[in-house]
């Protein structure tokens, strides 16, 4: 379902979430905002629809690095048949988890950049989602002395930070670690 009609998409998301919450016996509420206002410092994210969860079971959504929250997001995106081009147009959050994770990724990008500068060798991140890789790419986009590339396939896809003119061996793939 392409995001041509944001209101219709928001209604469909609401129907899906009602079913998931009822069948999962979750004690959750949610708020769906179309064209949410976002702070200026969030140029890396401009969703057309924001889904924010609250309620007694909120903690379950963000345990293990937000695994359940990401799973619900994935199920909804698949059920809506949203193409990858539209994935950034819908955002799910719970208790500020999304913002905290993205701030963490930006700090990790800064640390990786400094390590690459100090050592002159590439830095490989653990596997992460395309959305999280995008955050790191954007965090380092203005660093003229560095370049970033996504490497690997499927669940092993990860991001590597290279010195701009690096000609050595490709960075070794990180070990398969659980995504946060």
MIMARTOR-484476 format. One line per 10 residues: number of its first residue (from 1); for each residue x, y, z of C-alpha. Coordinates in Angstrom, 2 decimals. Layout:
# residues N
NUM	X/Y/Z; ...
***
This chain:
# residues 180
1	0.00/0.00/0.00; 1.78/3.14/-1.15; 1.57/6.13/1.18; -0.61/8.21/-1.12; -3.34/8.70/1.44; -1.87/9.21/4.91; -5.24/9.26/6.66; -6.29/5.93/5.10; -2.89/4.45/5.99; -3.23/5.66/9.60
11	-6.68/4.07/9.83; -5.35/0.77/8.47; -2.47/0.89/10.99; -5.02/1.44/13.77; -7.05/-1.58/12.65; -3.94/-3.77/12.58; -2.77/-2.57/15.99; -6.19/-3.18/17.51; -6.01/-6.77/16.29; -2.42/-7.28/17.50
21	-3.17/-5.79/20.92; -6.38/-7.78/21.34; -4.98/-11.13/20.18; -1.74/-10.63/22.09; -3.68/-9.65/25.22; -1.40/-6.63/25.57; -2.24/-3.79/27.93; -1.23/-1.09/25.51; -2.64/2.11/24.13; -1.34/3.95/21.12
31	-1.58/7.35/19.55; -1.23/7.84/15.80; -0.20/11.28/14.58; -0.25/12.22/10.91; 2.45/14.76/9.98; 3.89/14.94/13.50; 5.88/18.01/14.49; 9.49/17.03/15.16; 12.40/19.00/16.63; 14.74/20.64/14.14
41	17.66/18.45/15.22; 15.94/15.39/13.80; 16.75/15.96/10.13; 17.46/12.22/9.92; 13.82/11.39/10.49; 10.72/12.99/9.07; 7.92/10.42/9.26; 4.51/11.16/7.81; 2.91/8.96/10.48; 4.11/8.47/14.06
51	2.74/5.67/16.26; 3.49/6.09/19.98; 2.69/3.33/22.46; 1.93/3.67/26.17; 0.36/1.53/28.86; 1.17/-1.12/31.43; 2.96/-3.38/28.94; 5.12/-0.61/27.44; 8.23/-2.06/29.04; 7.74/-5.29/27.08
61	7.99/-3.37/23.82; 11.42/-1.95/24.59; 13.01/-4.95/26.32; 16.00/-6.47/24.53; 16.68/-3.30/22.59; 13.12/-2.81/21.41; 12.81/-6.21/19.79; 9.02/-6.46/20.22; 8.51/-2.86/19.09; 10.51/-3.55/15.91
71	8.59/-6.78/15.38; 5.22/-5.04/15.57; 6.52/-2.38/13.22; 7.69/-5.06/10.78; 4.35/-6.92/10.88; 2.43/-3.70/10.24; 4.71/-2.67/7.36; 4.38/-6.10/5.75; 0.60/-6.17/6.24; 0.36/-2.75/4.59
81	2.61/-4.00/1.79; 4.70/-0.87/2.11; 7.69/-0.73/-0.16; 11.12/-0.04/1.26; 10.88/3.51/-0.08; 7.97/4.12/2.30; 9.46/2.53/5.43; 10.85/5.85/6.69; 7.42/7.43/6.37; 5.99/5.50/9.33
91	7.72/5.49/12.73; 6.89/3.50/15.87; 8.04/4.55/19.35; 7.49/3.75/22.99; 8.71/5.73/25.99; 11.25/7.66/23.88; 13.09/4.45/22.97; 13.49/5.44/19.32; 15.07/8.80/20.11; 17.39/7.23/22.71
101	18.50/4.54/20.24; 19.20/7.07/17.51; 21.15/9.28/19.93; 23.15/6.18/20.91; 23.86/5.44/17.23; 25.02/9.00/16.63; 27.42/8.78/19.59; 28.68/5.40/18.37; 29.28/6.97/14.95; 31.39/9.71/16.53
111	33.44/7.16/18.48; 33.94/5.02/15.36; 34.98/8.09/13.36; 37.60/9.00/15.94; 38.94/5.43/16.01; 39.24/5.40/12.22; 41.09/8.72/12.31; 43.41/7.60/15.12; 44.21/4.15/13.73; 43.80/4.66/10.00
121	41.87/1.40/9.61; 38.18/0.73/8.97; 35.66/0.24/11.77; 32.84/-2.31/11.34; 29.59/-1.99/13.26; 27.56/-5.02/14.32; 24.67/-5.94/12.02; 21.81/-3.49/12.22; 18.60/-2.58/10.41; 18.60/-0.40/7.30
131	17.04/2.41/9.32; 19.81/2.26/11.91; 22.53/2.08/9.23; 20.98/5.14/7.65; 21.32/7.05/10.93; 25.04/6.28/11.08; 25.50/7.21/7.41; 23.76/10.54/8.05; 25.67/11.19/11.28; 28.95/10.95/9.35
141	27.90/12.46/6.02; 29.73/15.76/6.58; 33.05/14.13/7.58; 35.21/14.87/4.53; 38.00/12.56/5.71; 35.73/9.50/6.04; 33.35/7.41/3.97; 30.70/4.91/5.03; 29.48/1.81/3.26; 26.92/-0.86/4.02
151	28.29/-4.36/3.50; 27.08/-7.93/3.86; 23.78/-9.55/3.07; 20.55/-10.14/4.98; 20.91/-10.38/8.75; 24.68/-9.88/8.44; 24.33/-6.48/6.75; 26.40/-3.93/8.62; 28.00/-0.54/8.20; 31.72/0.14/7.85
161	33.47/3.48/8.37; 36.60/3.89/6.21; 39.26/6.58/5.94; 38.28/8.45/2.76; 41.17/7.19/0.61; 41.53/3.75/2.20; 43.02/1.23/-0.25; 43.74/-1.73/2.05; 41.79/-4.90/2.62; 38.06/-4.55/3.16
171	37.07/-4.36/6.80; 36.42/-7.73/8.39; 32.77/-8.52/8.93; 31.76/-8.25/12.57; 30.77/-11.40/14.37; 27.06/-12.12/14.36; 25.88/-10.37/17.49; 22.33/-9.70/18.49; 21.03/-6.38/17.33; 20.26/-4.03/20.18
***
